[in-house]
């Protein structure tokens, strides 16, 4: 499986789920299992990085005056 740098988060998750499904079946030869595991780890890291990027974007929201401020979640009591 080739690395797709422009792959969306959703596409990477679908591919990761397919890999997990194949590995859970247990009918994959050892060498193929190792390759799938390595590809799954790459996809997992890619998804994690994309989530971190989105989190950084969400950390700062625009105020009415155009300045940025950290994003905090208000919990109800």
N, CA, C, O and CB atoms as a CASP TS submission, in Angstrom:
PFRMAT TS
TARGET T0000
AUTHOR 0000-0000-0000
METHOD Language model
MODEL 1
PARENT N/A
ATOM      1  N   UNK     1       0.837  -1.181   0.000  1.00  0.00           N
ATOM      2  CA  UNK     1       0.000   0.000   0.000  1.00  0.00           C
ATOM      3  C   UNK     1       0.878   1.238   0.000  1.00  0.00           C
ATOM      4  O   UNK     1       1.736   1.412   0.865  1.00  0.00           O
ATOM      5  CB  UNK     1      -0.950   0.001   1.208  1.00  0.00           C
ATOM      6  N   UNK     2       0.650   2.086  -0.977  1.00  0.00           N
ATOM      7  CA  UNK     2       1.465   3.286  -1.082  1.00  0.00           C
ATOM      8  C   UNK     2       0.960   4.373  -0.155  1.00  0.00           C
ATOM      9  O   UNK     2      -0.229   4.440   0.159  1.00  0.00           O
ATOM     10  CB  UNK     2       1.485   3.789  -2.513  1.00  0.00           C
ATOM     11  N   UNK     3       1.872   5.218   0.276  1.00  0.00           N
ATOM     12  CA  UNK     3       1.512   6.317   1.177  1.00  0.00           C
ATOM     13  C   UNK     3       0.811   7.405   0.380  1.00  0.00           C
ATOM     14  O   UNK     3       1.275   7.818  -0.683  1.00  0.00           O
ATOM     15  CB  UNK     3       2.768   6.888   1.899  1.00  0.00           C
ATOM     16  N   UNK     4      -0.317   7.860   0.915  1.00  0.00           N
ATOM     17  CA  UNK     4      -1.112   8.889   0.247  1.00  0.00           C
ATOM     18  C   UNK     4      -1.123  10.120   1.140  1.00  0.00           C
ATOM     19  O   UNK     4      -1.890  10.190   2.100  1.00  0.00           O
ATOM     20  CB  UNK     4      -2.572   8.389  -0.051  1.00  0.00           C
ATOM     21  N   UNK     5      -0.278  11.080   0.828  1.00  0.00           N
ATOM     22  CA  UNK     5      -0.147  12.262   1.676  1.00  0.00           C
ATOM     23  C   UNK     5      -1.390  13.131   1.667  1.00  0.00           C
ATOM     24  O   UNK     5      -1.664  13.824   2.647  1.00  0.00           O
ATOM     25  CB  UNK     5       1.036  13.076   1.240  1.00  0.00           C
ATOM     26  N   UNK     6      -2.153  13.110   0.571  1.00  0.00           N
ATOM     27  CA  UNK     6      -3.351  13.928   0.495  1.00  0.00           C
ATOM     28  C   UNK     6      -4.604  13.149   0.906  1.00  0.00           C
ATOM     29  O   UNK     6      -5.724  13.618   0.703  1.00  0.00           O
ATOM     30  CB  UNK     6      -3.515  14.471  -0.911  1.00  0.00           C
ATOM     31  N   UNK     7      -4.414  11.978   1.474  1.00  0.00           N
ATOM     32  CA  UNK     7      -5.520  11.136   1.923  1.00  0.00           C
ATOM     33  C   UNK     7      -6.253  11.822   3.069  1.00  0.00           C
ATOM     34  O   UNK     7      -5.632  12.328   4.004  1.00  0.00           O
ATOM     35  CB  UNK     7      -5.012   9.740   2.360  1.00  0.00           C
ATOM     36  N   UNK     8      -7.585  11.832   2.983  1.00  0.00           N
ATOM     37  CA  UNK     8      -8.366  12.460   4.044  1.00  0.00           C
ATOM     38  C   UNK     8      -8.350  11.598   5.299  1.00  0.00           C
ATOM     39  O   UNK     8      -7.999  10.418   5.262  1.00  0.00           O
ATOM     40  CB  UNK     8      -9.811  12.702   3.582  1.00  0.00           C
ATOM     41  N   UNK     9      -8.737  12.213   6.405  1.00  0.00           N
ATOM     42  CA  UNK     9      -8.829  11.490   7.664  1.00  0.00           C
ATOM     43  C   UNK     9      -9.790  10.309   7.521  1.00  0.00           C
ATOM     44  O   UNK     9      -9.495   9.201   7.968  1.00  0.00           O
ATOM     45  CB  UNK     9      -9.287  12.430   8.799  1.00  0.00           C
ATOM     46  N   UNK    10     -10.934  10.557   6.896  1.00  0.00           N
ATOM     47  CA  UNK    10     -11.952   9.529   6.744  1.00  0.00           C
ATOM     48  C   UNK    10     -11.450   8.367   5.888  1.00  0.00           C
ATOM     49  O   UNK    10     -11.707   7.205   6.203  1.00  0.00           O
ATOM     50  CB  UNK    10     -13.212  10.125   6.130  1.00  0.00           C
ATOM     51  N   UNK    11     -10.737   8.681   4.812  1.00  0.00           N
ATOM     52  CA  UNK    11     -10.181   7.634   3.948  1.00  0.00           C
ATOM     53  C   UNK    11      -9.149   6.796   4.701  1.00  0.00           C
ATOM     54  O   UNK    11      -9.114   5.572   4.573  1.00  0.00           O
ATOM     55  CB  UNK    11      -9.542   8.256   2.692  1.00  0.00           C
ATOM     56  N   UNK    12      -8.316   7.467   5.481  1.00  0.00           N
ATOM     57  CA  UNK    12      -7.304   6.751   6.268  1.00  0.00           C
ATOM     58  C   UNK    12      -7.963   5.848   7.306  1.00  0.00           C
ATOM     59  O   UNK    12      -7.502   4.733   7.548  1.00  0.00           O
ATOM     60  CB  UNK    12      -6.354   7.748   6.962  1.00  0.00           C
ATOM     61  N   UNK    13      -9.042   6.332   7.917  1.00  0.00           N
ATOM     62  CA  UNK    13      -9.744   5.518   8.920  1.00  0.00           C
ATOM     63  C   UNK    13     -10.379   4.285   8.283  1.00  0.00           C
ATOM     64  O   UNK    13     -10.335   3.200   8.864  1.00  0.00           O
ATOM     65  CB  UNK    13     -10.821   6.354   9.629  1.00  0.00           C
ATOM     66  N   UNK    14     -10.963   4.437   7.106  1.00  0.00           N
ATOM     67  CA  UNK    14     -11.559   3.293   6.410  1.00  0.00           C
ATOM     68  C   UNK    14     -10.489   2.261   6.094  1.00  0.00           C
ATOM     69  O   UNK    14     -10.690   1.065   6.303  1.00  0.00           O
ATOM     70  CB  UNK    14     -12.268   3.745   5.113  1.00  0.00           C
ATOM     71  N   UNK    15      -9.350   2.724   5.590  1.00  0.00           N
ATOM     72  CA  UNK    15      -8.248   1.814   5.269  1.00  0.00           C
ATOM     73  C   UNK    15      -7.723   1.130   6.530  1.00  0.00           C
ATOM     74  O   UNK    15      -7.416  -0.062   6.511  1.00  0.00           O
ATOM     75  CB  UNK    15      -7.109   2.574   4.566  1.00  0.00           C
ATOM     76  N   UNK    16      -7.621   1.875   7.614  1.00  0.00           N
ATOM     77  CA  UNK    16      -7.164   1.311   8.886  1.00  0.00           C
ATOM     78  C   UNK    16      -8.143   0.253   9.388  1.00  0.00           C
ATOM     79  O   UNK    16      -7.724  -0.798   9.872  1.00  0.00           O
ATOM     80  CB  UNK    16      -6.993   2.421   9.940  1.00  0.00           C
ATOM     81  N   UNK    17      -9.433   0.523   9.275  1.00  0.00           N
ATOM     82  CA  UNK    17     -10.443  -0.455   9.699  1.00  0.00           C
ATOM     83  C   UNK    17     -10.366  -1.736   8.864  1.00  0.00           C
ATOM     84  O   UNK    17     -10.552  -2.833   9.392  1.00  0.00           O
ATOM     85  CB  UNK    17     -11.850   0.155   9.593  1.00  0.00           C
ATOM     86  N   UNK    18     -10.095  -1.601   7.567  1.00  0.00           N
ATOM     87  CA  UNK    18      -9.939  -2.774   6.707  1.00  0.00           C
ATOM     88  C   UNK    18      -8.749  -3.615   7.152  1.00  0.00           C
ATOM     89  O   UNK    18      -8.828  -4.843   7.203  1.00  0.00           O
ATOM     90  CB  UNK    18      -9.770  -2.348   5.241  1.00  0.00           C
ATOM     91  N   UNK    19      -7.653  -2.949   7.470  1.00  0.00           N
ATOM     92  CA  UNK    19      -6.450  -3.657   7.926  1.00  0.00           C
ATOM     93  C   UNK    19      -6.729  -4.380   9.237  1.00  0.00           C
ATOM     94  O   UNK    19      -6.365  -5.544   9.400  1.00  0.00           O
ATOM     95  CB  UNK    19      -5.268  -2.676   8.098  1.00  0.00           C
ATOM     96  N   UNK    20      -7.369  -3.695  10.162  1.00  0.00           N
ATOM     97  CA  UNK    20      -7.692  -4.311  11.451  1.00  0.00           C
ATOM     98  C   UNK    20      -8.581  -5.535  11.231  1.00  0.00           C
ATOM     99  O   UNK    20      -8.377  -6.573  11.861  1.00  0.00           O
ATOM    100  CB  UNK    20      -8.393  -3.290  12.392  1.00  0.00           C
ATOM    101  N   UNK    21      -9.560  -5.417  10.345  1.00  0.00           N
ATOM    102  CA  UNK    21     -10.434  -6.546  10.044  1.00  0.00           C
ATOM    103  C   UNK    21      -9.667  -7.741   9.514  1.00  0.00           C
ATOM    104  O   UNK    21      -9.919  -8.872   9.928  1.00  0.00           O
ATOM    105  CB  UNK    21     -11.484  -6.137   9.047  1.00  0.00           C
ATOM    106  N   UNK    22      -8.729  -7.503   8.597  1.00  0.00           N
ATOM    107  CA  UNK    22      -7.918  -8.593   8.046  1.00  0.00           C
ATOM    108  C   UNK    22      -7.080  -9.247   9.135  1.00  0.00           C
ATOM    109  O   UNK    22      -6.975 -10.472   9.197  1.00  0.00           O
ATOM    110  CB  UNK    22      -7.009  -8.075   6.921  1.00  0.00           C
ATOM    111  N   UNK    23      -6.483  -8.424   9.994  1.00  0.00           N
ATOM    112  CA  UNK    23      -5.638  -8.978  11.059  1.00  0.00           C
ATOM    113  C   UNK    23      -6.465  -9.748  12.082  1.00  0.00           C
ATOM    114  O   UNK    23      -6.004 -10.754  12.622  1.00  0.00           O
ATOM    115  CB  UNK    23      -4.860  -7.858  11.758  1.00  0.00           C
ATOM    116  N   UNK    24      -7.679  -9.285  12.349  1.00  0.00           N
ATOM    117  CA  UNK    24      -8.536  -9.978  13.314  1.00  0.00           C
ATOM    118  C   UNK    24      -9.016 -11.319  12.793  1.00  0.00           C
ATOM    119  O   UNK    24      -9.278 -12.224  13.585  1.00  0.00           O
ATOM    120  CB  UNK    24      -9.728  -9.116  13.669  1.00  0.00           C
ATOM    121  N   UNK    25      -9.141 -11.471  11.473  1.00  0.00           N
ATOM    122  CA  UNK    25      -9.554 -12.744  10.895  1.00  0.00           C
ATOM    123  C   UNK    25      -8.539 -13.838  11.201  1.00  0.00           C
ATOM    124  O   UNK    25      -8.913 -14.992  11.409  1.00  0.00           O
ATOM    125  CB  UNK    25      -9.742 -12.608   9.386  1.00  0.00           C
ATOM    126  N   UNK    26      -7.274 -13.486  11.228  1.00  0.00           N
ATOM    127  CA  UNK    26      -6.231 -14.441  11.586  1.00  0.00           C
ATOM    128  C   UNK    26      -5.816 -15.371  10.470  1.00  0.00           C
ATOM    129  O   UNK    26      -4.996 -16.261  10.694  1.00  0.00           O
ATOM    130  CB  UNK    26      -6.679 -15.245  12.726  1.00  0.00           C
ATOM    131  N   UNK    27      -6.358 -15.194   9.263  1.00  0.00           N
ATOM    132  CA  UNK    27      -6.020 -16.068   8.139  1.00  0.00           C
ATOM    133  C   UNK    27      -4.911 -15.500   7.263  1.00  0.00           C
ATOM    134  O   UNK    27      -4.732 -15.937   6.126  1.00  0.00           O
ATOM    135  CB  UNK    27      -7.245 -16.317   7.297  1.00  0.00           C
ATOM    136  N   UNK    28      -4.169 -14.535   7.783  1.00  0.00           N
ATOM    137  CA  UNK    28      -3.136 -13.861   7.007  1.00  0.00           C
ATOM    138  C   UNK    28      -1.781 -14.458   7.385  1.00  0.00           C
ATOM    139  O   UNK    28      -1.487 -14.629   8.568  1.00  0.00           O
ATOM    140  CB  UNK    28      -3.160 -12.315   7.253  1.00  0.00           C
ATOM    141  N   UNK    29      -0.951 -14.778   6.377  1.00  0.00           N
ATOM    142  CA  UNK    29       0.395 -15.284   6.678  1.00  0.00           C
ATOM    143  C   UNK    29       1.194 -14.283   7.512  1.00  0.00           C
ATOM    144  O   UNK    29       0.917 -13.084   7.484  1.00  0.00           O
ATOM    145  CB  UNK    29       1.149 -15.599   5.376  1.00  0.00           C
ATOM    146  N   UNK    30       2.158 -14.767   8.234  1.00  0.00           N
ATOM    147  CA  UNK    30       2.948 -13.949   9.151  1.00  0.00           C
ATOM    148  C   UNK    30       3.555 -12.729   8.460  1.00  0.00           C
ATOM    149  O   UNK    30       3.432 -11.615   8.968  1.00  0.00           O
ATOM    150  CB  UNK    30       4.050 -14.788   9.774  1.00  0.00           C
ATOM    151  N   UNK    31       4.205 -12.917   7.318  1.00  0.00           N
ATOM    152  CA  UNK    31       4.853 -11.804   6.625  1.00  0.00           C
ATOM    153  C   UNK    31       3.833 -10.742   6.233  1.00  0.00           C
ATOM    154  O   UNK    31       4.092  -9.546   6.367  1.00  0.00           O
ATOM    155  CB  UNK    31       5.599 -12.306   5.379  1.00  0.00           C
ATOM    156  N   UNK    32       2.673 -11.180   5.750  1.00  0.00           N
ATOM    157  CA  UNK    32       1.609 -10.249   5.376  1.00  0.00           C
ATOM    158  C   UNK    32       1.054  -9.552   6.615  1.00  0.00           C
ATOM    159  O   UNK    32       0.733  -8.365   6.565  1.00  0.00           O
ATOM    160  CB  UNK    32       0.481 -10.985   4.625  1.00  0.00           C
ATOM    161  N   UNK    33       0.939 -10.274   7.720  1.00  0.00           N
ATOM    162  CA  UNK    33       0.466  -9.672   8.970  1.00  0.00           C
ATOM    163  C   UNK    33       1.395  -8.556   9.424  1.00  0.00           C
ATOM    164  O   UNK    33       0.940  -7.499   9.860  1.00  0.00           O
ATOM    165  CB  UNK    33       0.349 -10.735  10.069  1.00  0.00           C
ATOM    166  N   UNK    34       2.678  -8.789   9.320  1.00  0.00           N
ATOM    167  CA  UNK    34       3.662  -7.778   9.717  1.00  0.00           C
ATOM    168  C   UNK    34       3.542  -6.558   8.820  1.00  0.00           C
ATOM    169  O   UNK    34       3.558  -5.426   9.304  1.00  0.00           O
ATOM    170  CB  UNK    34       5.096  -8.350   9.656  1.00  0.00           C
ATOM    171  N   UNK    35       3.420  -6.780   7.507  1.00  0.00           N
ATOM    172  CA  UNK    35       3.278  -5.663   6.571  1.00  0.00           C
ATOM    173  C   UNK    35       1.999  -4.879   6.853  1.00  0.00           C
ATOM    174  O   UNK    35       2.012  -3.648   6.856  1.00  0.00           O
ATOM    175  CB  UNK    35       3.275  -6.174   5.119  1.00  0.00           C
ATOM    176  N   UNK    36       0.899  -5.587   7.090  1.00  0.00           N
ATOM    177  CA  UNK    36      -0.368  -4.920   7.398  1.00  0.00           C
ATOM    178  C   UNK    36      -0.274  -4.142   8.712  1.00  0.00           C
ATOM    179  O   UNK    36      -0.786  -3.028   8.821  1.00  0.00           O
ATOM    180  CB  UNK    36      -1.511  -5.949   7.473  1.00  0.00           C
ATOM    181  N   UNK    37       0.382  -4.735   9.702  1.00  0.00           N
ATOM    182  CA  UNK    37       0.549  -4.055  10.982  1.00  0.00           C
ATOM    183  C   UNK    37       1.335  -2.761  10.799  1.00  0.00           C
ATOM    184  O   UNK    37       0.959  -1.722  11.343  1.00  0.00           O
ATOM    185  CB  UNK    37       1.256  -4.973  11.993  1.00  0.00           C
ATOM    186  N   UNK    38       2.427  -2.821  10.033  1.00  0.00           N
ATOM    187  CA  UNK    38       3.240  -1.626   9.794  1.00  0.00           C
ATOM    188  C   UNK    38       2.428  -0.558   9.061  1.00  0.00           C
ATOM    189  O   UNK    38       2.507   0.623   9.401  1.00  0.00           O
ATOM    190  CB  UNK    38       4.501  -1.985   8.983  1.00  0.00           C
ATOM    191  N   UNK    39       1.657  -0.963   8.068  1.00  0.00           N
ATOM    192  CA  UNK    39       0.819  -0.013   7.334  1.00  0.00           C
ATOM    193  C   UNK    39      -0.243   0.574   8.261  1.00  0.00           C
ATOM    194  O   UNK    39      -0.548   1.765   8.186  1.00  0.00           O
ATOM    195  CB  UNK    39       0.153  -0.698   6.116  1.00  0.00           C
ATOM    196  N   UNK    40      -0.803  -0.259   9.131  1.00  0.00           N
ATOM    197  CA  UNK    40      -1.790   0.220  10.091  1.00  0.00           C
ATOM    198  C   UNK    40      -1.202   1.244  11.052  1.00  0.00           C
ATOM    199  O   UNK    40      -1.863   2.221  11.405  1.00  0.00           O
ATOM    200  CB  UNK    40      -2.362  -0.944  10.871  1.00  0.00           C
ATOM    201  N   UNK    41       0.027   1.023  11.469  1.00  0.00           N
ATOM    202  CA  UNK    41       0.683   1.980  12.358  1.00  0.00           C
ATOM    203  C   UNK    41       0.915   3.319  11.647  1.00  0.00           C
ATOM    204  O   UNK    41       0.754   4.378  12.253  1.00  0.00           O
ATOM    205  CB  UNK    41       2.022   1.408  12.865  1.00  0.00           C
ATOM    206  N   UNK    42       1.287   3.272  10.376  1.00  0.00           N
ATOM    207  CA  UNK    42       1.467   4.507   9.604  1.00  0.00           C
ATOM    208  C   UNK    42       0.139   5.260   9.489  1.00  0.00           C
ATOM    209  O   UNK    42       0.087   6.477   9.661  1.00  0.00           O
ATOM    210  CB  UNK    42       2.031   4.193   8.192  1.00  0.00           C
ATOM    211  N   UNK    43      -0.931   4.519   9.196  1.00  0.00           N
ATOM    212  CA  UNK    43      -2.249   5.135   9.080  1.00  0.00           C
ATOM    213  C   UNK    43      -2.697   5.724  10.411  1.00  0.00           C
ATOM    214  O   UNK    43      -3.262   6.816  10.462  1.00  0.00           O
ATOM    215  CB  UNK    43      -3.274   4.113   8.585  1.00  0.00           C
ATOM    216  N   UNK    44      -2.436   4.989  11.485  1.00  0.00           N
ATOM    217  CA  UNK    44      -2.803   5.458  12.816  1.00  0.00           C
ATOM    218  C   UNK    44      -2.079   6.762  13.140  1.00  0.00           C
ATOM    219  O   UNK    44      -2.677   7.698  13.672  1.00  0.00           O
ATOM    220  CB  UNK    44      -2.478   4.389  13.874  1.00  0.00           C
ATOM    221  N   UNK    45      -0.801   6.816  12.819  1.00  0.00           N
ATOM    222  CA  UNK    45      -0.017   8.036  13.065  1.00  0.00           C
ATOM    223  C   UNK    45      -0.536   9.182  12.209  1.00  0.00           C
ATOM    224  O   UNK    45      -0.649  10.313  12.684  1.00  0.00           O
ATOM    225  CB  UNK    45       1.482   7.792  12.774  1.00  0.00           C
ATOM    226  N   UNK    46      -0.853   8.894  10.948  1.00  0.00           N
ATOM    227  CA  UNK    46      -1.380   9.930  10.056  1.00  0.00           C
ATOM    228  C   UNK    46      -2.685  10.488  10.608  1.00  0.00           C
ATOM    229  O   UNK    46      -2.886  11.702  10.621  1.00  0.00           O
ATOM    230  CB  UNK    46      -1.597   9.369   8.635  1.00  0.00           C
ATOM    231  N   UNK    47      -3.580   9.601  11.067  1.00  0.00           N
ATOM    232  CA  UNK    47      -4.856  10.040  11.643  1.00  0.00           C
ATOM    233  C   UNK    47      -4.619  10.867  12.904  1.00  0.00           C
ATOM    234  O   UNK    47      -5.252  11.904  13.101  1.00  0.00           O
ATOM    235  CB  UNK    47      -5.755   8.825  11.964  1.00  0.00           C
ATOM    236  N   UNK    48      -3.715  10.410  13.747  1.00  0.00           N
ATOM    237  CA  UNK    48      -3.391  11.131  14.978  1.00  0.00           C
ATOM    238  C   UNK    48      -2.875  12.534  14.665  1.00  0.00           C
ATOM    239  O   UNK    48      -3.279  13.509  15.299  1.00  0.00           O
ATOM    240  CB  UNK    48      -2.348  10.353  15.800  1.00  0.00           C
ATOM    241  N   UNK    49      -1.981  12.626  13.687  1.00  0.00           N
ATOM    242  CA  UNK    49      -1.433  13.930  13.298  1.00  0.00           C
ATOM    243  C   UNK    49      -2.515  14.855  12.751  1.00  0.00           C
ATOM    244  O   UNK    49      -2.527  16.050  13.046  1.00  0.00           O
ATOM    245  CB  UNK    49      -0.330  13.750  12.255  1.00  0.00           C
ATOM    246  N   UNK    50      -3.418  14.299  11.956  1.00  0.00           N
ATOM    247  CA  UNK    50      -4.512  15.116  11.414  1.00  0.00           C
ATOM    248  C   UNK    50      -5.411  15.617  12.545  1.00  0.00           C
ATOM    249  O   UNK    50      -5.846  16.768  12.533  1.00  0.00           O
ATOM    250  CB  UNK    50      -5.344  14.304  10.386  1.00  0.00           C
ATOM    251  N   UNK    51      -5.686  14.755  13.516  1.00  0.00           N
ATOM    252  CA  UNK    51      -6.500  15.174  14.654  1.00  0.00           C
ATOM    253  C   UNK    51      -5.795  16.259  15.471  1.00  0.00           C
ATOM    254  O   UNK    51      -6.438  17.200  15.935  1.00  0.00           O
ATOM    255  CB  UNK    51      -6.822  13.971  15.546  1.00  0.00           C
ATOM    256  N   UNK    52      -4.492  16.133  15.647  1.00  0.00           N
ATOM    257  CA  UNK    52      -3.742  17.153  16.374  1.00  0.00           C
ATOM    258  C   UNK    52      -3.785  18.492  15.635  1.00  0.00           C
ATOM    259  O   UNK    52      -3.900  19.548  16.257  1.00  0.00           O
ATOM    260  CB  UNK    52      -2.287  16.705  16.576  1.00  0.00           C
ATOM    261  N   UNK    53      -3.691  18.439  14.308  1.00  0.00           N
ATOM    262  CA  UNK    53      -3.765  19.675  13.521  1.00  0.00           C
ATOM    263  C   UNK    53      -5.117  20.349  13.702  1.00  0.00           C
ATOM    264  O   UNK    53      -5.193  21.566  13.871  1.00  0.00           O
ATOM    265  CB  UNK    53      -3.515  19.386  12.031  1.00  0.00           C
ATOM    266  N   UNK    54      -6.178  19.559  13.666  1.00  0.00           N
ATOM    267  CA  UNK    54      -7.523  20.116  13.844  1.00  0.00           C
ATOM    268  C   UNK    54      -7.671  20.672  15.255  1.00  0.00           C
ATOM    269  O   UNK    54      -8.277  21.726  15.450  1.00  0.00           O
ATOM    270  CB  UNK    54      -8.607  19.042  13.571  1.00  0.00           C
ATOM    271  N   UNK    55      -7.121  19.971  16.233  1.00  0.00           N
ATOM    272  CA  UNK    55      -7.195  20.439  17.618  1.00  0.00           C
ATOM    273  C   UNK    55      -6.500  21.791  17.767  1.00  0.00           C
ATOM    274  O   UNK    55      -6.995  22.674  18.467  1.00  0.00           O
ATOM    275  CB  UNK    55      -6.563  19.406  18.574  1.00  0.00           C
ATOM    276  N   UNK    56      -5.351  21.950  17.105  1.00  0.00           N
ATOM    277  CA  UNK    56      -4.647  23.229  17.153  1.00  0.00           C
ATOM    278  C   UNK    56      -5.507  24.335  16.544  1.00  0.00           C
ATOM    279  O   UNK    56      -5.560  25.451  17.062  1.00  0.00           O
ATOM    280  CB  UNK    56      -3.297  23.133  16.416  1.00  0.00           C
ATOM    281  N   UNK    57      -6.179  24.012  15.439  1.00  0.00           N
ATOM    282  CA  UNK    57      -7.041  25.002  14.802  1.00  0.00           C
ATOM    283  C   UNK    57      -8.211  25.362  15.707  1.00  0.00           C
ATOM    284  O   UNK    57      -8.628  26.519  15.757  1.00  0.00           O
ATOM    285  CB  UNK    57      -7.553  24.480  13.457  1.00  0.00           C
ATOM    286  N   UNK    58      -8.739  24.381  16.418  1.00  0.00           N
ATOM    287  CA  UNK    58      -9.880  24.617  17.299  1.00  0.00           C
ATOM    288  C   UNK    58      -9.475  25.307  18.593  1.00  0.00           C
ATOM    289  O   UNK    58     -10.320  25.902  19.262  1.00  0.00           O
ATOM    290  CB  UNK    58     -10.570  23.309  17.614  1.00  0.00           C
ATOM    291  N   UNK    59      -8.203  25.241  18.955  1.00  0.00           N
ATOM    292  CA  UNK    59      -7.733  25.877  20.182  1.00  0.00           C
ATOM    293  C   UNK    59      -7.879  27.387  20.141  1.00  0.00           C
ATOM    294  O   UNK    59      -7.993  28.039  21.179  1.00  0.00           O
ATOM    295  CB  UNK    59      -6.292  25.515  20.434  1.00  0.00           C
ATOM    296  N   UNK    60      -7.876  27.940  18.931  1.00  0.00           N
ATOM    297  CA  UNK    60      -7.991  29.386  18.818  1.00  0.00           C
ATOM    298  C   UNK    60      -9.199  29.735  17.953  1.00  0.00           C
ATOM    299  O   UNK    60      -9.259  29.377  16.776  1.00  0.00           O
ATOM    300  CB  UNK    60      -6.698  29.998  18.228  1.00  0.00           C
ATOM    301  N   UNK    61     -10.123  30.411  18.531  1.00  0.00           N
ATOM    302  CA  UNK    61     -11.298  30.900  17.816  1.00  0.00           C
ATOM    303  C   UNK    61     -11.223  32.413  17.729  1.00  0.00           C
ATOM    304  O   UNK    61     -10.652  33.077  18.594  1.00  0.00           O
ATOM    305  CB  UNK    61     -12.612  30.450  18.514  1.00  0.00           C
ATOM    306  N   UNK    62     -11.796  32.932  16.694  1.00  0.00           N
ATOM    307  CA  UNK    62     -11.783  34.384  16.537  1.00  0.00           C
ATOM    308  C   UNK    62     -12.767  35.043  17.481  1.00  0.00           C
ATOM    309  O   UNK    62     -13.918  34.620  17.595  1.00  0.00           O
ATOM    310  CB  UNK    62     -12.102  34.770  15.098  1.00  0.00           C
ATOM    311  N   UNK    63     -12.303  36.081  18.155  1.00  0.00           N
ATOM    312  CA  UNK    63     -13.183  36.921  18.958  1.00  0.00           C
ATOM    313  C   UNK    63     -13.897  37.869  18.004  1.00  0.00           C
ATOM    314  O   UNK    63     -13.553  37.946  16.824  1.00  0.00           O
ATOM    315  CB  UNK    63     -12.385  37.709  20.067  1.00  0.00           C
ATOM    316  N   UNK    64     -14.864  38.572  18.503  1.00  0.00           N
ATOM    317  CA  UNK    64     -15.591  39.528  17.675  1.00  0.00           C
ATOM    318  C   UNK    64     -14.676  40.607  17.119  1.00  0.00           C
ATOM    319  O   UNK    64     -14.918  41.105  16.019  1.00  0.00           O
ATOM    320  CB  UNK    64     -16.709  40.164  18.471  1.00  0.00           C
ATOM    321  N   UNK    65     -13.631  40.980  17.852  1.00  0.00           N
ATOM    322  CA  UNK    65     -12.730  42.039  17.389  1.00  0.00           C
ATOM    323  C   UNK    65     -11.616  41.507  16.486  1.00  0.00           C
ATOM    324  O   UNK    65     -10.727  42.267  16.101  1.00  0.00           O
ATOM    325  CB  UNK    65     -12.119  42.755  18.580  1.00  0.00           C
ATOM    326  N   UNK    66     -11.646  40.222  16.142  1.00  0.00           N
ATOM    327  CA  UNK    66     -10.671  39.651  15.221  1.00  0.00           C
ATOM    328  C   UNK    66      -9.455  39.047  15.875  1.00  0.00           C
ATOM    329  O   UNK    66      -8.627  38.449  15.189  1.00  0.00           O
ATOM    330  CB  UNK    66     -10.234  40.677  14.283  1.00  0.00           C
ATOM    331  N   UNK    67      -9.316  39.185  17.196  1.00  0.00           N
ATOM    332  CA  UNK    67      -8.189  38.582  17.894  1.00  0.00           C
ATOM    333  C   UNK    67      -8.508  37.116  18.186  1.00  0.00           C
ATOM    334  O   UNK    67      -9.669  36.705  18.202  1.00  0.00           O
ATOM    335  CB  UNK    67      -7.870  39.354  19.208  1.00  0.00           C
ATOM    336  N   UNK    68      -7.463  36.352  18.412  1.00  0.00           N
ATOM    337  CA  UNK    68      -7.674  34.941  18.736  1.00  0.00           C
ATOM    338  C   UNK    68      -7.568  34.734  20.235  1.00  0.00           C
ATOM    339  O   UNK    68      -6.897  35.482  20.946  1.00  0.00           O
ATOM    340  CB  UNK    68      -6.658  34.048  17.997  1.00  0.00           C
ATOM    341  N   UNK    69      -8.248  33.702  20.688  1.00  0.00           N
ATOM    342  CA  UNK    69      -8.162  33.339  22.101  1.00  0.00           C
ATOM    343  C   UNK    69      -8.206  31.820  22.207  1.00  0.00           C
ATOM    344  O   UNK    69      -8.787  31.166  21.341  1.00  0.00           O
ATOM    345  CB  UNK    69      -9.318  33.994  22.932  1.00  0.00           C
ATOM    346  N   UNK    70      -7.611  31.246  23.238  1.00  0.00           N
ATOM    347  CA  UNK    70      -7.655  29.792  23.398  1.00  0.00           C
ATOM    348  C   UNK    70      -9.097  29.313  23.523  1.00  0.00           C
ATOM    349  O   UNK    70      -9.946  29.979  24.115  1.00  0.00           O
ATOM    350  CB  UNK    70      -6.839  29.357  24.630  1.00  0.00           C
ATOM    351  N   UNK    71      -9.346  28.155  22.957  1.00  0.00           N
ATOM    352  CA  UNK    71     -10.667  27.544  23.006  1.00  0.00           C
ATOM    353  C   UNK    71     -10.775  26.693  24.267  1.00  0.00           C
ATOM    354  O   UNK    71      -9.931  25.831  24.512  1.00  0.00           O
ATOM    355  CB  UNK    71     -10.934  26.689  21.735  1.00  0.00           C
ATOM    356  N   UNK    72     -11.802  26.931  25.060  1.00  0.00           N
ATOM    357  CA  UNK    72     -12.043  26.122  26.259  1.00  0.00           C
ATOM    358  C   UNK    72     -13.480  25.635  26.236  1.00  0.00           C
ATOM    359  O   UNK    72     -14.365  26.324  25.730  1.00  0.00           O
ATOM    360  CB  UNK    72     -11.754  26.931  27.561  1.00  0.00           C
ATOM    361  N   UNK    73     -13.710  24.475  26.772  1.00  0.00           N
ATOM    362  CA  UNK    73     -15.045  23.902  26.825  1.00  0.00           C
ATOM    363  C   UNK    73     -15.646  24.239  28.176  1.00  0.00           C
ATOM    364  O   UNK    73     -15.050  23.964  29.217  1.00  0.00           O
ATOM    365  CB  UNK    73     -15.016  22.363  26.587  1.00  0.00           C
ATOM    366  N   UNK    74     -16.835  24.840  28.154  1.00  0.00           N
ATOM    367  CA  UNK    74     -17.545  25.175  29.372  1.00  0.00           C
ATOM    368  C   UNK    74     -18.421  23.983  29.751  1.00  0.00           C
ATOM    369  O   UNK    74     -19.303  23.600  28.983  1.00  0.00           O
ATOM    370  CB  UNK    74     -18.394  26.475  29.194  1.00  0.00           C
ATOM    371  N   UNK    75     -18.194  23.402  30.908  1.00  0.00           N
ATOM    372  CA  UNK    75     -19.010  22.291  31.368  1.00  0.00           C
ATOM    373  C   UNK    75     -20.136  22.809  32.244  1.00  0.00           C
ATOM    374  O   UNK    75     -19.962  23.731  33.040  1.00  0.00           O
ATOM    375  CB  UNK    75     -18.160  21.264  32.132  1.00  0.00           C
ATOM    376  N   UNK    76     -21.296  22.187  32.074  1.00  0.00           N
ATOM    377  CA  UNK    76     -22.451  22.581  32.893  1.00  0.00           C
ATOM    378  C   UNK    76     -22.356  21.908  34.259  1.00  0.00           C
ATOM    379  O   UNK    76     -21.908  20.768  34.379  1.00  0.00           O
ATOM    380  CB  UNK    76     -23.794  22.204  32.188  1.00  0.00           C
ATOM    381  N   UNK    77     -22.794  22.650  35.301  1.00  0.00           N
ATOM    382  CA  UNK    77     -22.785  22.086  36.655  1.00  0.00           C
ATOM    383  C   UNK    77     -24.078  21.369  36.939  1.00  0.00           C
ATOM    384  O   UNK    77     -24.257  20.828  38.031  1.00  0.00           O
ATOM    385  CB  UNK    77     -22.552  23.174  37.699  1.00  0.00           C
TER
END
